[in-house]
Amino acid sequence: MDLAARLSTDAASITEAETARLRAAGLSDRHVVDVVLAGALRNYYSRALLALAVPPDVPPDLPDDLRQALLDGIPGSDGRASAR
């Protein structure tokens, strides 16, 4: 999760030591690339939705702590599932 946070806040400062921790946990080079690309794609997608003011669609049975984590920083969001 630390790497995912860094992708969002300061991707250029990610070091070999940080990706080495993923390798030490058993990930191959290809898996490390997959982790970085998945994190970057999710970041891009989330920012695009925010820029387009797409309301979040949070499942109604999601625990409150997870709901809050998903909605943290999204202006005007109450975490309710949207009607489509």
Secondary structure, DSSP 4 states (H G I P E B T S, - for coil): -HHHHHHHHHGGG--HHHHHHHHHTT--HHHHHHHHHHHHHHHHHHHHHHHTTPPP---TTS-HHHHHHHHTT-TT---PPPP-
